[in-house]
Each structure stands twice: as C-alpha cells, then as structure tokens.
Amino acid sequence: MDLKETRDLLRRHGILPNKVQGQHFLVDEEVGRREVAAAQIDEDDVVLEIGPGLGSLTEHILAEGCRVIAVEKDPVFIDILRERFPRDGLEVVNADVLKMDLPEFDVVVSNIPYVISSPVTFKLLEHGFKRGVLTYQEEFAMRFTARPGDWNYSRLSVATHYYAEAEVLERVPPTAFYPRPKVRSAMVRLTPRPPPFDVDRDLFFRFVRGLFTARRKTVKKAISIAKKVEGIDIDTARVPEETLEKRVFELHPEEIAEMLL
C-alpha cells in the first residue's frame, strides 16, 4: 500500500498510529518488494511475519504463493488483515510474539517494531529457521552486524555471530514509513548456521557480558573485571600475549571462545 491508501485505511477504521509501540507502517511498495525478494521465498515455504499491522508487507509475501503466519499483538489490526486477505494462505495469530511459543516456519520476513528488536531477534535465532530478512532501526542494525574493530562492535555483535551470518542489505529512509520515524532504518538478512565453535553457550554469553563491560580496555584488564562481574576465572598464562594486549572490541568471537576451552 502507498501513503494515500495507508492513510485512507487508518482513517476509515479510526486508527491513530501508536509511535510508542513502534507503529510505523510501510508505504514504499518498492522497499517491500525488495525485502521479500531478498528472502528468496519458495512456494512450499512457511513464512513468519511479526507485527504485520495493516498488511503492507503481507501482501508482497502472499504474492510469492507461500503460506504465511502473521503474528499481530494489536487486536485492532486482526479484522483488517482478515478482511484484506480472505484466503487460505494466511493464518493470523492474535498474540504477543514475546510470550508465545513460536510456530514452525522456514523463513521470517518482518519490519520489527524498534522497541522489541533485540528480544524478538534472539528468540527467532534460538528457535531456528532457514533465512530471514528483517528491518530494524539503523543504529541497532549496525551494532547487530558490526565486525571486530568497528566502533560499534558490542556483545550484541558477538551474540549475533554465534547464531548466524548477518548483513545489511540497504538503508531505508524515514519516508518509507507512515508516520515517519525520527531515525533511519536498515534491512538485514540473517542466515542461521550452527555455532562456529564448540563451547558451553551459557558460559560463553556470561563471559562475553563480563568482557564487554570494559569493551575499550585491554583483554587482560577485562578478564579480571569479568571475574568480578561473572565469577569466571580465566588462566591468562594460557592466553596468547597478542590476544591479551588487544582491546575487547577488537576480539573475534572465536578468540573469546578459545579462552574458555
């Protein structure tokens, strides 16, 4: 749907977008088409969409001939979705995605509400799927996909690398949405894969959390801080001096895992 169609539909149903809940509706149809095309959907795929709202993205996903499970928290939009897409290929679920058990699906394509970006993404990654294309606030997307040494490389970046390959496909301007958000967005492709190293997951994430409380300090200093914060004792004599002299934000996830082996 374009801007005029979106405004008309909102007006007809007496809906005022709730910016606090991240309700920004996609009105740039070309962005929607590119997002769906990047997901490389097959007809036999089950596609999950989170927060479909008025169905701006839903219509492009359904055009691929696949089955779609649309999870929408706001009951205001449920009837609109069922009215707009009265077909067998769409299943609309009225639920909070953070509180429900995820269904089985192959591909996820969504414009994630900014306020739930992190918990939703990691819930998806822990569940597992073949591929996904998700649109986030640009700042989050850049931290999410940052590489060692980047200024915005963080424990979020390390956690992402544990589960998947992630890449920014394109920046999306505020004009692509209504109402316009105050920030830019970015489209990200996720390709889940097995963890690249064999280490206890909970221990790894605790250690990462401890290290990144001091992300600008040397690894040697951060290890001592991680011991105080998380109670993880690392024998620094077993860690290469080159690694100890690095700053935490320069560490590759594999180097972090190596210290736990």
N, C-alpha and C positions, 0 to 999 in steps of 0.2 A: 504494500500500500504506500502511496505517496503522501505528502504532507496534507493535502486537501482531504483525501479520503480518511486519513487518521483523525484529523480534527472533526470531520463530519460524524464519524462513528462515535467518538468520545462525546460529542455534543448530544447526539441522538440518545445516548444511554445515560446522560447526565454524569459523566465521569470527569473528575478533576485529577490529573496525574499526581501521585504522591512522590515527590522528589526524595523525601527522607527514606522511603523504601526502595529508592533506585528505579522508579518507574520512568524510563526514558524509552519511547517507542521508536523503532527503526522506521525511517521514512525514505531512506535512499535504497531504492529497489536494486540498483546495481551492486551495492555493498552486500545485500542479502544474497544475490545470485552468486557472487564471488565466494562468499562464506560457504555456501552449500557446495559449490563446485570443488572447493579445496578439500572438502571432506570425502570426496570420491565415493559416494554412496552407491551401493548396488541395490537392485530391486529386492533382493532377498534379505537385506539388512533390516534390523530393528533399530530405529534411531530415537534417541532420547533428547528431548528438548526441555530445558528448565526455564521456567518463567516466560512462557510464550506470550502472555499479555493479550493483545488484540490479534495475534497470529500473523504479524508481518513477516516473520521468518518461517513460520509454519507452512505457509502457502508454497514457498520455494522448496522446502524439504519434501512436502507431499507430491510435488511435481516430478520427483525422482521415481515415483511408483513404489516407494517402500512403505513399511508400517512405521507409524510414529506414535511414541508415548510422550504426551505433553504433560508435565507436572506443573500445576499452577496453584499457588497458595491463596491468591485472592479470589473469593467466590464470585466477585463481580464479573470476572472475565470468563468464567466457565460457560455460561449460556451463550456468550458472544462467540466463543470458539466453536461450540456445537452448532450454532446457527450458521456460521460462516462455512464450516466444513462438515456437512452432513454425509459423511462417507465412512465406509468400513475401515479405511486405512488409518484413521486417527482414534487413539484412545486418550481421553482427557482424564487426568487424575487430579482431584482437588486435595492437595496435601502440601505440607511444608517439607521440602526436599531434605532438610537437615534432620528431620525427625522420623522419616520413613525408611523402610528397607527398600533399597533400590531394586528395580526390576532387572531382569536380564536384558541386555542390549548390546549392540555391536558398535555403534557409532554415536557420539554425542555432538550435537551442534546447538549452541546456545549463545545468547547475549546475556551473560551472567550479571545480575544486579551487583553493583560495585560493593555493597555492604556485606555480601556473603561470599566474595570471590575465593578467599583462601579456604574456609572450611568446606565449601562445596567442591572445589577442585580436588582437594586431598581425599574427600570421601569418594569421589569418582575414581581417582587413581588407585585407591585401596580396593575398590570393587573390581576394577579391570574392564577393559574394552579394547577394541581394535585400533581406533583412531578417533580424534576429536578436533573440532575447530570451535574455539570459544573466544568471545570478545570481552575484554577487560578494560578497566581504567589503564591508560598508558603507563603510568608510574608503576602500577602493580605488575603489568606485563613485562616491563623492562627489568625489574628485580627478579621476576619469575624465571626469565630466560638469560639472566646475566651469566658471564663466564668468569673464571678465576682472574683476578686482577682488575676487573671492571669496578668502577667507583661504587656501583650499586649492588655488587655481589654480596649476598647475605645467606643466612641459614635457609631462607625460602628458596634460593637458587640451588643450594645443595640438596634440599629435600626433593625438589623437582627432578634433579638429575638421578636421584635414587630410583625413581619410578619410571621416568620417560625421557624421550628426546623432545625438546620444546623449541619452537622457532617462531619469531614474529613474522607474520606474512605481510601485514600492511598496517599503517596508522589510519585511524578513522576519525575524521573531524567531527566536532560537535554538531555541525549542520546535518549530519546523517541521522540525527535523532530529534524527537519532539517529546517534551520540551528539551531544548538544547542543554546538555550538561555543561558545567563550568570547566571541565577538563577534557582532554583528548582521550580517545580510546585506541586500542590496538587489537588486531585479530591474531590469535595464536593457534598454531597447530600442535597438537600433542600426539605422540606416537609411543604408547606404553611398551615397555620391554621388561625382562627380568632385571633385578638389581645387578649392576656391573661388578659387584664384589660380594663375597660370602662372609657376612658379619651379622651379629645379632642386631636386629633392626632397632629395638628399643634402646639398647646401649649406644648404638650409632647416633640416634637422634638426640639422646641426652648429652652425649659428648659434643655434638655439633652445637647444641644450645649453649653449653658451657663455654666453648671456644669463642662463639660469636658474641658473647657478652663483652668481649675485648677484641673486636674484629680488626682494629688498627694497631694492635700491639703485636710483638713478635710471638711466634708459636710457643717458644719456650716459656714466656711470661703467661700466655693464655692457658697453657697446660696447668700451671699452678692455680690459676683462677678457676678453671674448670673443676679442679679437685675440690676447691672450697664450695663451689656452687652446686655441683652434681655428685660429688663424692667419688669421682672416677680417678684412679691413681695410674698414671702412665709412667713407665720407666723411661726417662729421657735418654738414658745411656743407649737404648736400643733404637732411638730415632736418629736418622742421619742429621749431621750438623747443618747441612744445607736446608733441610726442612725446618729445623728449629729457628733458623735465622730469618725465615720468611715472615711476612705479616699474615695474619689469619685470613684476610680477604684474598690472599694470593694462593691459598691452598686448593688443590684439586680434591674433589670428593674421595678419589682413590687414595690420596695421601692421608686423608683423615682416617679412612678405614684401615689403612696399613698400620697405623699407630695402635689399633685395638686388637691386632692379631698376635 
